[in-house]
Amino acid sequence: MLAKLFRIAGLALVVAVVSSCTQETSRPAIHALSGDSAAVVPFGDTLFFLYGSQGAVNAVQRARAVSENIVILQNDPFFNADSLRVVVAGKNYNIVHKGKIIVSVTDEQAQRLNRHPLNLAEGYCRKVAMSIKSETKREGTLWLSVLLRIGLGLLLLFATYFAIKYLNIWHRYLRGWVRKQKRKTPPVLHKWIDAGTQTKVLLLLLRVLRLVLILLVLYICLFAFFRLFPATIWLSDTLLGYILNPLKSAAIDVWHYIPHLFAIIIIVIIFRFVTTAIRTVSKRIEDGTIVIKGFFPDWTKPTFNIIRVVLFVFMFILIFPHLPNSESNVFQGVSVFMGLLLSLGSTSFIGNLIAGLVITYMRPFQTGDCIKMGDNFGNVIEKSSLVTRIKTTKNEVVTIPNSIIMSTQTINYTNSAQQYGLILHSKITMGYSVPWRKVHELLIEAGLATPHVLQEPKPFVLQVALDDFYVEYEINIYTNNANEIPQIYSALNKNIQDIFAKAEIELVMPHVLETREGPKVEYPVKTA
């Protein structure tokens, strides 16, 4: 690959040498005096001035073309000053070399200088010849300069060859070193990527780095190579422009954007200060230091989040005009497209967010409350803007989107227990042969003996049905501890069994007693 590369470079060297002997395409300096005058400066010193336009070509363009013609003559190894002569063509007096017009003197040019066109053209001819001789003497012979450039070009090619060669050597050495370090990678990285994949990634990065460095070396070589020869200086300037022009453009854009940047920084600082002040007040409200009548402390966090979002939107509205290219159609089109994607893709997200806000301000339940939502019974362990999490009595964590909560019936046992006293109930059936007053007495006794049951209001019994074979009784007890509902039900049922067994009253349906065969039932005796 390198051999082929250097064959191409050698061919380019020959072409550049031949071209440098015949033409000079780098643009000489042009000094414009006014809108219709310009100086001819082929070698750094002003030879003369050109005035007025010639057709559609203005003075600056004419001066540039004349300067380039003079430079081309100076680079011509077969140039002979005696070959320059003045040729009259209509009203123009042209200085010609081997049939090519170098300078054209017009009547306007002569009138501006108050001289005869022929005398002026002859004077320009002598100045051109003297400037070429002086420049050639200053540089030495052209062929000596060419040989020097050839030597520098060969030296540059060898330097590029060895630079690429040693880059490849170091690349092979580093690849081997990386493979040896395969077993020494930090263990913390193995959580995300295994050792083999780490090695492959590093080898890929080394390969990319090698390619980038080789391209950089070749780029520098081409820049210096084209800079050696007058015929390819424009290519060198073009390569340099590929780097400098974007950097210059970026630097100019950054410089012009600095006032907008300061405006954005000031806006952000102001809104950051306002947000911090509001956060401080919200914390005081949340911990009870500041009390606002009718405003519950649990409203503080969502209210602060709403205010912060509103402030952020307002801040973005103020910042938007200061963003780079914010007025361009492309920027506005992308903004509209992103907003459309966000609105279409976040329908459920927005629905849950709005539902979360409504739930917060409705306060149907709080974190820690014992609730029943659909088939889920347990304690609320988390309330967020999007979801609510419940831990059931079996330690199952159920996540429910807030939009579903808005359309689901919710029972808050904690709120009922604290405000009114939650009524728990259990049902039994008893035959008509057992006096209902006795059943009431026993059920109330069982209720009062149950832990976490309030003594006031007292438990009460309801006769909820009179069926064909039995009466259905319901014992109702009060409690203010909603978190112990399963345990209270279990203790109540155990007490009912124990108290009725002690009273030798069997808790079975009468028609079962009539059809049952066998010995008399032995009632368990409750032990202390």
LINJOGI-V94454 format. One record per backbone hydrogen bond with DSSP energy under -1.0 kcal/mol. NH is the residue of the N-H (numbers start at 1). CO is the residue of the C=O. Records with the same first field share a line. If there is no record, write none. Layout:
# LINJOGI-V94454
NH: CO  CO
This chain:
# LINJOGI-V94454
5: 1
6: 2
7: 3
8: 4
9: 5
10: 6
11: 7
12: 8
13: 9
14: 10
15: 11
16: 12
17: 13
18: 14
19: 15
20: 16
21: 17
23: 19
33: 37
34: 37
38: 50
39: 31
40: 48
47: 40
50: 38
52: 36
54: 57
57: 54
62: 58
63: 59
64: 60
65: 61
66: 62
67: 63
68: 64
69: 65
70: 66
71: 67
72: 68
73: 69
74: 70
75: 71
79: 76
83: 80
84: 81
85: 96
87: 94
89: 92
92: 89
93: 105
94: 87
95: 103
96: 85
97: 100
100: 97
102: 95
103: 95
105: 93
110: 106
111: 107
112: 108
113: 109
115: 110
120: 116
121: 117
122: 118
123: 119
124: 120
125: 121
126: 122
127: 123
128: 124
129: 125
130: 126
131: 127
132: 128
133: 129
134: 130
135: 131
136: 132
137: 133
138: 134
139: 135
140: 136
145: 141
146: 142
147: 143
148: 144
149: 145
150: 146
151: 147
152: 148
153: 149
154: 150
155: 151
156: 152
157: 153
158: 154
159: 155
160: 156
161: 157
162: 158
163: 159
164: 160
165: 161
166: 162
167: 163
168: 164
169: 165
170: 166
171: 167
172: 168
173: 169
174: 170
175: 171
176: 172
177: 173
178: 174
179: 175
180: 176
181: 177
182: 179
184: 181
189: 186
190: 187
192: 189
193: 189
198: 194
199: 195
200: 196
201: 197
202: 198
203: 199
204: 200
205: 201
206: 202
207: 203
208: 204
209: 205
210: 206
211: 207
212: 208
213: 209
214: 210
215: 211
216: 212
217: 213
218: 214
219: 215
220: 216
221: 217
222: 218
223: 219
224: 220
225: 221
226: 222
227: 223
228: 225
232: 229
236: 232
237: 233
238: 234
239: 235
240: 236
241: 237
242: 238
244: 240
245: 241
247: 243
248: 244
249: 245
250: 246
251: 247
252: 248
253: 249
254: 250
255: 251
256: 252
257: 253
261: 257
262: 258
263: 259
264: 260
265: 261
266: 262
267: 263
268: 264
269: 265
270: 266
271: 267
272: 268
273: 269
274: 270
275: 271
276: 272
277: 273
278: 274
279: 275
280: 276
281: 277
282: 278
283: 279
284: 280
285: 281
286: 282
287: 283
289: 284
290: 284
295: 292
299: 296
300: 297
303: 299
304: 300
305: 301
306: 302
307: 303
308: 304
309: 305
310: 306
311: 307
312: 308
313: 309
314: 310
315: 311
316: 312
317: 313
318: 314
319: 315
320: 316
322: 319
323: 320
326: 323
328: 325
332: 328
333: 329
334: 330
335: 331
336: 332
337: 333
338: 334
339: 335
340: 336
341: 337
342: 338
343: 339
344: 340
345: 341
346: 342
350: 346
351: 347
352: 348
353: 349
354: 350
355: 351
356: 352
357: 353
358: 354
359: 355
360: 356
361: 357
362: 358
363: 359
368: 380
369: 366
371: 378
372: 411
373: 376
374: 409
376: 373
378: 371
379: 391
380: 369
381: 389
382: 389
384: 387
388: 400
389: 382
390: 398
391: 379
392: 396
395: 392
398: 390
400: 388
402: 386
405: 401
406: 402
408: 405
411: 372
413: 370
414: 370
416: 412
417: 413
418: 414
419: 415
420: 416
421: 416
422: 479
424: 477
426: 475
428: 473
430: 471
434: 431
439: 435
440: 436
441: 437
442: 438
443: 439
444: 440
445: 441
446: 442
447: 443
448: 444
449: 445
450: 447
453: 450
454: 478
460: 476
462: 474
464: 472
465: 472
467: 470
471: 430
472: 465
473: 428
474: 462
475: 426
476: 460
477: 424
479: 422
484: 481
485: 482
488: 484
489: 485
490: 486
491: 487
492: 488
493: 489
494: 490
495: 491
496: 492
497: 493
498: 494
499: 495
500: 496
501: 497
502: 498
503: 499
504: 501
505: 500
508: 506
512: 509
513: 509
514: 510
515: 511
516: 512
